[in-house]
Amino acid sequence: MLHIYNTLSRAKEPLKTVEPGLVRMYVCGMTVYDFCHLGHARMLVSFDVVQRWLRASGYRVKYVRNITDIDDKIIRRAVQNGQRMSEVTSFFIDAMHADERALGVASPDFEPRATEHVGEMLGIIKCLEQNGLAYQSDDGDVNYAVRDFPGYGKLSGKSLDDLRAGERVAVSSGKRDPLDFVLWKAAKSDEPDESKWPSSYGVGRPGWHIECSAMSRALLGLPLDIHGGGPDLKFPHHENEIAQSEGAFGGTLASIWMHCGPLMVDSDKMSKSLGNFRTIRATISADANLPDDQSSYGANPREAEMLRFFIVRNHYRSQQNYAPDNLFDAQNALDRLYQTLHNVPAEAVRIDWSHPAAQAFRAAMDDDFNTSGAVAALFELSSEANRNGSGRSSGLMRALGALLGLLQSDPATYLQSPTRYQPGSGSVQAVFTSEQIETLINDRALAKQARNFAQADQIRKTLQEGGIELEDKAGGVTQWRRV
C-alpha cells in the first residue's frame, strides 16, 4: 500500500481516498509575473512524478494546479512595463509551459486561473462573514479574524502567541489583529481597471489565499485527497487556506498535505538579493535565455533531462543543493544509464513486477515516493544489463524509468548531445559540432587506412580533449559520445 508523509499529522499515512480508486490532488502553482526558478522546477517535477506513480498504481487522478494571475507583483510588473496585466500573465504563462515541456512535465488535468473564479471567492468570503470569521475594516479591506478560528496553526505547528505576520500578510491599522489576513482588497485609484471587480464590499480584488480555497473546491470538491506545494507555502498560505475553507464549510480541507523540501543554491537559500537566483531556462539551455527565442528550448535532451534527473534522484522532502558540480554529477550518472541503453539496446517489455529490481522500485515509490530508492533500482538493472548483455534488463530499466519521466530519448541522440556542465567549471559550450566530429572521425579512418597511426591517434586525442569519446566497433564502425 502507498504511504505518504502527511505534513499535518507529521507521519506517514496510507493513502485512503474519499472515492475509491480516485485521487483528487490540488497543487498550488505559479504567480505568473516572472520566469520560473529552480524551486519551481523541483515542485513541478516532484508532483509530476507523484501523479505518474498514482496512475501507474491503478488510480484515476484529477490533478489540478492553479495559476495566480491577479496579484500585487503582477500589477507592479504591468505598470512598470506599461502593459496590460493580461499581457504580462499571458507572456509568463507561455514561458512556464515551455519550462514544463523542457522538463518533461505533463500538463495537469485542470489549470484554472484565479481571475476565472472571483465569484466563488466572494461566495466563500460571504460564508466566512456569516460565520463570524470575516469583517470589513475602515479602509475597505475584508479581513479574516484569525483568533476566532480554533484550529489556526495546526498545519505549521505554530501557536498564535508565537506567530508573526507572514511575508505576504500586510499589517494595516484597519486590522483587529496583526495576524489577520486580507480576503478582499479594496481598490486603489492608481491601480489598473482590469485589477478591479465589483462586489458587495465595494470594488476591489481577492487576496492571494482565498484564490486557492475557491479553485480547489470548485474543481475537486471537499475534502481533497492530496494538497501539495512548495516548502514556503506551508505558512502562511496553506495555513490560511485551511482557515478559510474549514471556517466557511466545516469538515476538512485535505486529507494529506505534501510539501517539497527546500532547494538551496551553493548551500544558501536562493534569493535575488544574494545574486544566486537561477531560472529553469538559464540552467538547462544556453540558447533560451531570451523570452522571444523558444525554438531550441528543451531540444537538447541531455540539458533538459539532466535537471529532471538531478531533482528525481533526491527524495522530494529532502533539502537539495544546486551547484554546478552537483549538476555535473547528476549528468554523469544519467549518462551511464543511457550508455547502457546504447550498448545493450532495450527490448520493448511490459514491466515484470516480480523482478527483484522492479519490486525494489515499487517498494521505494510506495514509501512516500522515494525516488532516490527507485533510481537505485534503475542502476541495478543497468549493471545487470551490462553484465549479461540482456536487452530485457535494459528494457525493464527503460520502462521503469518512464514512470519517473526518464530514459525515453534515443540513446545515440542523447549521448551525442552537447554537455554544458563539467566539474568545477559550471556551464561550458561544446568545442566541436556534430558535423565537425563526423569529419574528424572520417579523417581518422582515412589515416588508419593509410597506416598513418600517429595522425589517427592525434585525432582521437584532439577529440578527447574536446570531450568526445570514440568507440571502435566491428566492421570499421566508430561510435562517439560526449563526456
C-alpha positions as MATLAB code, in Angstrom:
seq = 'MLHIYNTLSRAKEPLKTVEPGLVRMYVCGMTVYDFCHLGHARMLVSFDVVQRWLRASGYRVKYVRNITDIDDKIIRRAVQNGQRMSEVTSFFIDAMHADERALGVASPDFEPRATEHVGEMLGIIKCLEQNGLAYQSDDGDVNYAVRDFPGYGKLSGKSLDDLRAGERVAVSSGKRDPLDFVLWKAAKSDEPDESKWPSSYGVGRPGWHIECSAMSRALLGLPLDIHGGGPDLKFPHHENEIAQSEGAFGGTLASIWMHCGPLMVDSDKMSKSLGNFRTIRATISADANLPDDQSSYGANPREAEMLRFFIVRNHYRSQQNYAPDNLFDAQNALDRLYQTLHNVPAEAVRIDWSHPAAQAFRAAMDDDFNTSGAVAALFELSSEANRNGSGRSSGLMRALGALLGLLQSDPATYLQSPTRYQPGSGSVQAVFTSEQIETLINDRALAKQARNFAQADQIRKTLQEGGIELEDKAGGVTQWRRV';
ca = [
       0.000    0.000    0.000;
       1.153    3.502   -0.809;
       2.143    5.519    2.262;
       2.597    9.312    2.105;
       4.125   11.653    4.651;
       1.374   13.986    5.850;
       2.640   17.400    6.921;
      -0.497   17.815    9.027;
      -0.025   14.656   11.124;
       3.787   14.676   10.814;
       3.736   10.970    9.982;
       3.461    8.620    7.022;
      -0.093    7.503    6.383;
      -1.696    5.055    3.953;
      -3.474    6.777    1.081;
      -7.211    6.466    1.682;
      -9.254    8.340   -0.881;
     -12.762    9.716   -0.425;
     -13.918    7.991   -3.603;
     -12.380    4.537   -4.073;
      -9.881    4.476   -6.914;
      -9.897    8.255   -7.488;
      -7.258   10.682   -6.211;
      -8.234   14.351   -6.224;
      -4.986   16.323   -5.957;
      -4.571   20.083   -5.825;
      -1.127   21.699   -6.044;
      -0.511   25.419   -5.705;
       1.042   26.714   -8.908;
       2.868   29.831  -10.011;
       2.183   33.517   -9.679;
       2.960   34.497  -13.252;
       4.954   37.732  -13.116;
       8.449   36.330  -13.811;
      10.254   33.277  -15.190;
      10.102   30.036  -13.202;
      13.107   29.352  -10.986;
      14.768   26.163   -9.745;
      12.458   25.930   -6.730;
       9.526   25.863   -9.141;
      11.334   23.155  -11.122;
      11.506   20.974   -8.044;
       7.801   21.421   -7.329;
       6.803   20.810  -10.952;
       8.900   17.658  -11.333;
       8.085   16.258   -7.879;
       4.328   16.397   -8.315;
       4.630   15.220  -11.914;
       6.295   12.082  -10.529;
       3.564   11.797   -7.889;
       0.771   11.844  -10.479;
       2.686    9.398  -12.713;
       3.078    6.896   -9.888;
      -0.530    7.253   -8.765;
      -1.713    6.448  -12.283;
       0.786    3.579  -12.606;
      -0.600    2.222   -9.331;
      -4.061    1.982  -10.848;
      -5.642    5.175   -9.525;
      -7.662    7.576  -11.576;
      -6.271   11.038  -10.914;
      -7.810   14.501  -11.132;
      -4.781   16.748  -10.877;
      -5.357   20.482  -10.537;
      -2.513   23.012  -10.490;
      -3.648   26.610  -10.494;
      -2.260   29.809  -11.963;
      -2.323   33.008   -9.904;
      -2.916   35.724  -12.490;
      -4.001   38.527  -10.150;
      -1.514   39.696   -7.528;
       0.322   42.795   -6.323;
       3.519   41.701   -8.090;
       1.683   41.233  -11.375;
       0.150   44.688  -11.084;
       3.562   46.238  -10.361;
       5.168   44.452  -13.320;
       2.381   45.607  -15.665;
       2.656   49.218  -14.503;
       6.462   49.165  -14.782;
       6.315   47.718  -18.307;
       3.441   49.901  -19.461;
       1.455   46.759  -20.289;
      -1.924   45.334  -19.512;
      -1.927   42.719  -16.764;
      -3.236   40.138  -19.220;
      -0.211   40.760  -21.472;
       2.176   40.140  -18.576;
       0.422   36.988  -17.408;
      -0.024   35.527  -20.905;
       3.679   36.014  -21.627;
       4.838   34.293  -18.449;
       2.246   31.517  -18.706;
       3.655   30.674  -22.141;
       7.177   30.744  -20.683;
       6.075   28.471  -17.819;
       4.589   25.963  -20.263;
       7.857   25.990  -22.235;
       9.726   25.221  -18.996;
       7.357   22.334  -18.292;
       7.860   20.849  -21.746;
      11.628   21.136  -21.409;
      11.489   19.294  -18.073;
       9.160   16.592  -19.387;
       6.383   17.680  -17.018;
       2.924   16.595  -18.130;
       0.153   19.187  -18.064;
      -2.236   18.908  -15.100;
      -5.767   17.762  -15.822;
      -7.026   21.246  -14.928;
      -5.140   24.539  -14.834;
      -7.558   27.163  -13.517;
      -6.723   30.841  -13.410;
      -7.656   32.874  -10.367;
      -9.404   35.536  -12.433;
     -11.879   32.889  -13.626;
     -13.128   32.174  -10.088;
     -13.656   35.562   -8.436;
     -17.375   34.812   -7.994;
     -16.627   31.669   -5.979;
     -14.116   33.626   -3.872;
     -16.749   36.212   -2.970;
     -19.137   33.396   -2.051;
     -16.618   31.944    0.412;
     -15.984   35.379    1.907;
     -19.714   35.816    2.443;
     -19.881   32.441    4.247;
     -16.975   33.453    6.472;
     -18.686   36.742    7.278;
     -21.880   34.892    8.196;
     -19.844   32.545   10.410;
     -18.259   35.460   12.266;
     -14.801   34.908   10.782;
     -14.590   37.870    8.393;
     -15.006   41.601    8.934;
     -14.632   44.730    6.821;
     -12.226   47.339    8.181;
     -12.397   51.105    7.784;
     -10.027   51.025    4.807;
     -12.490   48.857    2.870;
     -10.492   45.624    3.062;
     -12.239   42.464    4.214;
     -10.059   40.525    6.677;
     -10.085   37.058    8.242;
     -10.286   37.046   12.053;
      -7.536   34.510   12.753;
      -8.036   34.247   16.516;
     -11.692   33.291   16.025;
     -10.725   30.081   14.168;
      -9.775   27.492   16.815;
      -7.618   25.322   14.541;
      -5.292   28.042   13.278;
      -1.675   26.880   13.348;
      -2.324   23.132   13.168;
      -0.512   22.660    9.845;
       2.580   24.738   10.600;
       2.659   23.739   14.269;
       2.845   27.369   15.325;
       0.921   28.816   18.251;
      -0.930   32.075   17.801;
       1.080   33.787   20.513;
       4.349   32.896   18.733;
       3.200   33.798   15.250;
       4.066   36.961   13.419;
       2.535   38.233   10.241;
       3.912   36.234    7.288;
       5.813   37.697    4.381;
       2.695   38.187    2.265;
       0.455   39.342    5.141;
       0.246   43.109    5.043;
      -0.213   44.659    8.515;
      -2.525   47.645    8.456;
      -4.153   49.800   11.095;
      -7.540   48.558    9.929;
      -6.926   45.030   11.206;
      -8.107   43.890   14.595;
      -5.034   41.690   14.957;
      -1.705   41.821   13.083;
      -2.147   38.160   12.124;
      -5.469   38.754   10.386;
      -5.072   38.429    6.633;
      -6.830   40.017    3.693;
      -9.676   38.223    1.925;
     -10.742   41.124   -0.292;
      -8.602   44.173   -1.072;
     -10.318   47.492   -1.662;
      -9.331   49.027   -4.996;
      -6.879   51.905   -5.106;
      -7.230   54.762   -7.547;
      -3.802   54.245   -9.122;
      -4.367   50.555   -9.900;
      -5.371   49.404  -13.397;
      -9.063   48.886  -14.107;
      -8.541   45.239  -15.051;
      -7.442   44.536  -11.458;
     -10.849   45.569  -10.091;
     -14.097   43.611   -9.644;
     -17.429   44.810   -8.265;
     -18.672   43.240   -5.028;
     -20.974   43.883   -2.106;
     -17.843   45.025   -0.239;
     -17.026   47.592   -2.890;
     -14.771   47.495   -5.931;
     -11.606   45.511   -5.304;
      -9.787   42.236   -5.872;
      -9.301   38.975   -3.994;
      -6.486   38.323   -1.555;
      -3.959   35.646   -2.533;
      -5.021   32.941   -0.078;
      -8.737   32.934   -0.932;
      -7.951   32.098   -4.548;
      -6.851   28.526   -3.868;
      -9.714   27.845   -1.465;
     -12.129   28.750   -4.253;
     -10.404   26.953   -7.134;
      -9.780   23.686   -5.267;
     -13.393   23.448   -4.095;
     -14.820   24.437   -7.473;
     -12.892   21.786   -9.414;
     -12.445   18.970   -6.897;
     -14.932   19.421   -4.076;
     -14.130   18.905   -0.398;
     -12.254   17.256    1.153;
      -9.279   16.951   -1.186;
      -7.324   13.715   -1.073;
      -3.952   15.450   -1.507;
      -2.999   19.109   -1.285;
       0.586   19.977   -2.175;
       3.048   22.741   -2.843;
       6.481   24.159   -2.155;
       8.020   24.425    1.321;
       7.417   28.166    1.618;
       3.653   27.699    1.245;
       3.105   25.770    4.481;
       2.796   29.080    6.325;
       1.046   31.356    5.809;
      -0.618   30.294    2.534;
      -1.720   26.752    3.322;
      -2.471   27.583    6.940;
      -4.745   30.349    5.709;
      -6.380   28.074    3.140;
      -7.348   25.703    5.938;
      -8.769   28.551    7.974;
     -10.826   29.808    5.025;
     -12.170   26.517    3.674;
     -12.839   24.848    7.011;
     -14.071   28.088    8.533;
     -16.608   28.511    5.711;
     -17.759   24.920    5.156;
     -16.627   22.895    8.168;
     -15.057   19.475    7.760;
     -11.521   19.024    6.453;
      -9.866   20.793    3.542;
      -7.442   17.985    2.685;
      -6.720   14.503    3.974;
      -2.984   14.598    3.168;
      -0.717   17.626    2.882;
       2.515   17.239    0.881;
       5.371   19.731    0.768;
       8.639   19.591   -1.180;
      11.865   20.210    0.667;
      13.869   23.413    0.148;
      16.229   23.874   -2.781;
      19.440   25.676   -1.888;
      21.986   27.297   -4.203;
      25.573   26.677   -3.117;
      24.197   25.902    0.368;
      22.362   29.253    0.632;
      18.687   29.970    0.146;
      18.060   31.096   -3.412;
      17.479   34.839   -3.439;
      17.773   37.664   -5.951;
      19.419   39.779   -3.240;
      22.193   37.189   -2.857;
      22.772   37.055   -6.603;
      22.191   33.287   -6.720;
      18.728   33.336   -8.282;
      18.554   30.737  -11.065;
      15.760   30.348  -13.599;
      14.959   26.987  -15.162;
      15.790   28.177  -18.659;
      19.160   29.661  -17.738;
      20.094   26.373  -16.073;
      19.246   23.959  -18.847;
      19.603   25.878  -22.104;
      22.170   28.437  -23.166;
      20.008   29.186  -26.215;
      16.807   30.050  -24.369;
      17.670   32.880  -22.007;
      15.732   35.365  -24.112;
      11.947   35.058  -23.828;
      11.324   35.512  -27.554;
      13.520   32.537  -28.525;
      11.690   29.303  -27.719;
      12.682   27.427  -30.890;
      15.587   25.449  -29.458;
      14.493   25.459  -25.821;
      14.496   21.912  -24.479;
      15.615   20.458  -27.814;
      18.837   19.128  -26.286;
      17.742   16.043  -24.288;
      20.969   16.000  -22.293;
      20.470   19.522  -20.956;
      16.793   19.147  -20.108;
      16.777   15.625  -18.685;
      19.864   16.369  -16.611;
      17.911   18.835  -14.438;
      14.962   16.470  -14.101;
      17.301   13.652  -13.062;
      19.062   15.985  -10.614;
      15.697   16.567   -8.927;
      14.372   12.999   -9.114;
      17.466   11.294   -7.669;
      16.711   13.038   -4.345;
      13.672   12.421   -2.159;
      11.128   15.187   -2.679;
      11.106   16.126    1.027;
      14.883   16.351    1.401;
      16.896   19.547    1.262;
      18.598   19.704   -2.131;
      21.603   21.812   -3.030;
      22.067   23.226   -6.506;
      25.689   23.711   -7.559;
      27.422   23.207  -10.930;
      29.388   20.234   -9.568;
      26.159   18.614   -8.386;
      24.627   19.083  -11.811;
      27.701   17.560  -13.403;
      27.443   14.573  -11.077;
      23.777   14.106  -11.997;
      24.575   14.413  -15.698;
      27.412   11.876  -15.388;
      25.129    9.395  -13.611;
      22.368    9.802  -16.196;
      24.944    9.359  -18.966;
      25.831    5.947  -17.519;
      22.223    4.791  -17.775;
      21.986    5.997  -21.369;
      25.305    4.336  -22.168;
      23.734    1.045  -21.053;
      20.780    1.621  -23.379;
      23.243    2.401  -26.168;
      25.418   -0.683  -25.550;
      22.537   -3.054  -24.784;
      19.526   -1.945  -26.865;
      16.324   -2.146  -24.866;
      13.680   -4.680  -25.793;
      10.083   -3.496  -25.670;
       8.820   -5.177  -22.498;
       5.923   -4.928  -20.105;
       7.035   -4.284  -16.550;
       7.599   -7.574  -14.751;
       6.766   -6.630  -11.179;
       8.097   -9.974   -9.941;
      11.631   -8.982  -10.962;
      13.691   -8.093   -7.846;
      14.664   -4.676   -9.211;
      11.053   -3.877  -10.106;
       9.959   -4.971   -6.640;
      12.589   -2.678   -5.110;
      11.404    0.159   -7.370;
       7.777   -0.335   -6.299;
       8.664   -0.631   -2.620;
      10.601    2.633   -2.806;
       7.841    4.529   -4.608;
       5.167    3.184   -2.278;
       7.241    4.520    0.621;
       6.351    8.204    0.255;
       7.509    8.427   -3.380;
      11.126    7.587   -2.528;
      12.562    8.338   -5.951;
      16.096    8.004   -4.608;
      15.451    4.312   -3.960;
      13.697    3.964   -7.313;
      16.718    5.412   -9.143;
      18.952    2.938   -7.284;
      16.830    0.136   -8.768;
      17.485    1.545  -12.256;
      21.226    1.288  -11.665;
      20.811   -2.307  -10.507;
      19.151   -3.085  -13.823;
      21.875   -1.178  -15.671;
      24.533   -3.371  -14.052;
      22.515   -6.493  -14.854;
      22.082   -5.482  -18.493;
      25.791   -4.705  -18.931;
      26.835   -7.882  -17.147;
      24.552  -10.212  -19.105;
      24.061   -8.265  -22.338;
      20.347   -8.570  -21.630;
      18.001   -6.445  -23.723;
      15.171   -7.443  -21.386;
      17.042   -5.943  -18.431;
      17.726   -2.682  -20.260;
      14.110   -2.738  -21.491;
      12.819   -3.079  -17.938;
      15.127   -0.259  -16.864;
      13.694    1.973  -19.569;
      10.088    1.018  -18.772;
      10.566    1.804  -15.084;
      12.414    4.999  -15.995;
       9.309    6.165  -17.868;
       7.424    6.193  -14.553;
       9.894    8.839  -13.403;
       9.869   10.673  -16.737;
      13.400    9.462  -17.549;
      15.309    7.469  -20.199;
      12.879    7.996  -23.072;
      15.237    9.747  -25.520;
      17.080    7.905  -28.265;
      20.374    6.813  -26.621;
      22.613    7.801  -29.553;
      20.955   11.206  -29.868;
      21.240   11.754  -26.135;
      24.912   10.762  -25.914;
      25.827   12.928  -28.886;
      24.057   15.992  -27.500;
      26.275   18.793  -26.134;
      27.157   18.794  -22.448;
      27.263   22.050  -20.540;
      28.490   21.106  -17.070;
      31.957   19.994  -16.042;
      33.406   19.660  -12.531;
      34.465   22.970  -11.038;
      33.716   24.992  -14.169;
      29.960   25.363  -14.343;
      28.374   25.974  -17.726;
      30.543   25.393  -20.808;
      29.959   25.259  -24.529;
      30.718   22.229  -26.694;
      34.028   22.568  -28.573;
      33.001   20.541  -31.622;
      29.757   20.433  -33.562;
      28.362   17.069  -34.638;
      29.379   17.791  -38.236;
      32.958   18.559  -37.178;
      33.130   15.355  -35.155;
      31.951   13.246  -38.075;
      34.525   14.905  -40.327;
      37.346   14.176  -37.871;
      36.209   10.568  -37.471;
      36.266   10.182  -41.256;
      39.760   11.763  -41.363;
      40.886    9.316  -38.678;
      39.540    6.362  -40.671;
      41.422    7.545  -43.763;
      44.618    7.951  -41.725;
      44.290    4.413  -40.397;
      43.746    3.081  -43.913;
      46.961    4.847  -44.946;
      48.651    3.298  -41.885;
      49.340    6.779  -40.558;
      48.590    5.698  -36.999;
      50.274    8.714  -35.440;
      47.780   11.019  -37.193;
      44.884    8.732  -36.236;
      45.970    8.784  -32.593;
      46.314   12.568  -32.679;
      42.763   12.936  -33.997;
      41.476   10.695  -31.179;
      43.434   12.801  -28.661;
      42.081   16.039  -30.119;
      38.530   14.760  -29.816;
      39.132   13.518  -26.271;
      40.388   16.958  -25.256;
      37.133   18.354  -26.639;
      35.063   15.959  -24.546;
      34.429   13.382  -27.297;
      34.936    9.693  -26.603;
      35.336    7.275  -29.518;
      34.495    3.572  -29.535;
      35.626    1.424  -32.452;
      33.183   -1.364  -33.310;
      33.438   -4.424  -35.527;
      33.338   -3.754  -39.248;
      35.243   -0.489  -39.006;
      32.324    1.437  -37.460;
      33.258    4.163  -34.955;
      30.670    5.442  -32.481;
      31.084    8.598  -30.442;
      29.596   10.320  -27.434;
      30.173   13.482  -25.485;
      31.514   13.130  -21.964;
];
